[in-house]
Amino acid sequence: MESDSSSFIDTTYSVDLCIDNFIRKNKEERKKNKEDEANKRRKKFEEFMASDPSEIFSSFEGMHFYKFTENKIKFGFNPSEVVHVSGKIKFVCILRYTGSYWRLGRNTIPSNWKLRISDLFYAGEPVGDGQILDVIEEIHSVFMEWSEEYEEFRKRKIQKYWNGEIDFFELDSEDELYLSREECVQLRKKRECILKRMIPPASTGPSKKSRIRSKKTDLTPFTPFPGMGIDSD
């Protein structure tokens, strides 16, 4: 019995050792494959950047690429380069690689258009390396559409001002882009007049401090019960 028991223990230990070795080797192999894949992706992106992709990037009018690596892509879009709007309006967008697919990271996309861009990453199939340039092209199309609609909105607003449908105080600095120099000067003069009316007039009467000093102190002795023959002592 002791021999059988010992043989069973040795066999069980041997099986467990084989299982442990298999799991360890499998884990090491997966890790190596993952590292190899990461190296291949990094090399692919480095080769793409080394090939001078300026011709591809320049096709995205108004868009500027600040970083393009296997893990992070950062670009900006300036609407003023494609339509007549303020140069202060700029969009910045960051895309990050999760290890399996690309996702939308930090951005300054207008809130009412943000869903249209996030749907490109989350509403359908995961975005891999093979689709990333196509998705960026779609993002650029959304930015272009926003810019055209925004410019049209500003033009309609100025037209309403010229037609007398809205007053000058409804215009802002961005609307002035569509006004002539003379119109801008007149607009600022009107604003200055309103601001001057809001300033309270200077006081012409004596100040509160002067009124307090002008009061005389009554130094007449106090008589507690006058006319009753009772002294104040």
Solvent accessible surface area in square Angstrom, and as a share of the most:
residue,aa,sasa,rsa
1,M,192,0.86
2,E,153,0.69
3,S,85,0.55
4,D,98,0.51
5,S,59,0.38
6,S,57,0.37
7,S,65,0.42
8,F,143,0.60
9,I,108,0.55
10,D,91,0.47
11,T,79,0.46
12,T,56,0.33
13,Y,143,0.54
14,S,56,0.36
15,V,77,0.44
16,D,70,0.36
17,L,82,0.41
18,C,81,0.48
19,I,87,0.44
20,D,83,0.43
21,N,51,0.26
22,F,138,0.57
23,I,90,0.46
24,R,118,0.43
25,K,124,0.53
26,N,53,0.27
27,K,118,0.50
28,E,93,0.42
29,E,104,0.47
30,R,141,0.51
31,K,132,0.56
32,K,123,0.52
33,N,85,0.43
34,K,153,0.65
35,E,89,0.40
36,D,53,0.27
37,E,96,0.43
38,A,47,0.36
39,N,69,0.36
40,K,134,0.57
41,R,19,0.07
42,R,97,0.35
43,K,125,0.53
44,K,119,0.50
45,F,14,0.06
46,E,100,0.45
47,E,97,0.43
48,F,47,0.20
49,M,79,0.35
50,A,87,0.67
51,S,77,0.50
52,D,99,0.51
53,P,12,0.08
54,S,63,0.41
55,E,145,0.65
56,I,74,0.38
57,F,30,0.12
58,S,83,0.54
59,S,79,0.51
60,F,15,0.06
61,E,92,0.41
62,G,8,0.08
63,M,12,0.05
64,H,73,0.33
65,F,38,0.16
66,Y,127,0.48
67,K,92,0.39
68,F,13,0.05
69,T,45,0.26
70,E,23,0.11
71,N,81,0.41
72,K,47,0.20
73,I,0,0.00
74,K,65,0.28
75,F,0,0.00
76,G,2,0.02
77,F,0,0.00
78,N,24,0.13
79,P,0,0.00
80,S,44,0.28
81,E,88,0.39
82,V,34,0.20
83,V,23,0.13
84,H,94,0.42
85,V,11,0.06
86,S,14,0.09
87,G,42,0.41
88,K,185,0.79
89,I,29,0.15
90,K,119,0.50
91,F,9,0.04
92,V,50,0.29
93,C,1,0.00
94,I,18,0.09
95,L,0,0.00
96,R,87,0.32
97,Y,44,0.17
98,T,65,0.38
99,G,51,0.49
100,S,84,0.54
101,Y,85,0.32
102,W,0,0.00
103,R,91,0.33
104,L,20,0.10
105,G,15,0.14
106,R,191,0.70
107,N,37,0.19
108,T,78,0.45
109,I,7,0.04
110,P,28,0.17
111,S,97,0.62
112,N,120,0.61
113,W,25,0.09
114,K,72,0.30
115,L,127,0.63
116,R,106,0.39
117,I,0,0.00
118,S,23,0.15
119,D,62,0.32
120,L,45,0.22
121,F,7,0.03
122,Y,122,0.46
123,A,76,0.59
124,G,57,0.55
125,E,145,0.65
126,P,82,0.52
127,V,6,0.04
128,G,20,0.19
129,D,39,0.20
130,G,68,0.66
131,Q,90,0.40
132,I,6,0.03
133,L,57,0.28
134,D,84,0.44
135,V,11,0.06
136,I,0,0.00
137,E,97,0.43
138,E,82,0.37
139,I,0,0.00
140,H,20,0.09
141,S,63,0.40
142,V,12,0.07
143,F,3,0.01
144,M,43,0.19
145,E,65,0.29
146,W,29,0.10
147,S,0,0.00
148,E,95,0.43
149,E,93,0.42
150,Y,38,0.15
151,E,28,0.13
152,E,85,0.38
153,F,93,0.39
154,R,21,0.08
155,K,95,0.40
156,R,127,0.46
157,K,38,0.16
158,I,2,0.01
159,Q,86,0.38
160,K,92,0.39
161,Y,45,0.17
162,W,125,0.44
163,N,88,0.45
164,G,62,0.60
165,E,112,0.50
166,I,32,0.16
167,D,68,0.35
168,F,27,0.11
169,F,133,0.55
170,E,84,0.38
171,L,10,0.05
172,D,57,0.29
173,S,84,0.54
174,E,43,0.19
175,D,0,0.00
176,E,22,0.10
177,L,74,0.37
178,Y,34,0.13
179,L,19,0.09
180,S,53,0.34
181,R,202,0.74
182,E,115,0.52
183,E,55,0.25
184,C,16,0.09
185,V,65,0.37
186,Q,109,0.48
187,L,1,0.01
188,R,124,0.45
189,K,123,0.52
190,K,89,0.38
191,R,65,0.24
192,E,92,0.41
193,C,68,0.41
194,I,59,0.30
195,L,108,0.54
196,K,142,0.60
197,R,190,0.69
198,M,137,0.61
199,I,118,0.60
200,P,107,0.67
201,P,127,0.80
202,A,97,0.75
203,S,106,0.68
204,T,144,0.83
205,G,45,0.44
206,P,87,0.55
207,S,64,0.41
208,K,142,0.60
209,K,131,0.56
210,S,54,0.35
211,R,123,0.45
212,I,104,0.53
213,R,183,0.67
214,S,83,0.54
215,K,157,0.66
216,K,197,0.83
217,T,111,0.65
218,D,120,0.62
219,L,156,0.78
220,T,104,0.60
221,P,118,0.74
222,F,163,0.68
223,T,68,0.40
224,P,49,0.31
225,F,107,0.44
226,P,99,0.62
227,G,89,0.85
228,M,132,0.59
229,G,79,0.76
230,I,87,0.44
231,D,113,0.59
232,S,75,0.48
233,D,175,0.91
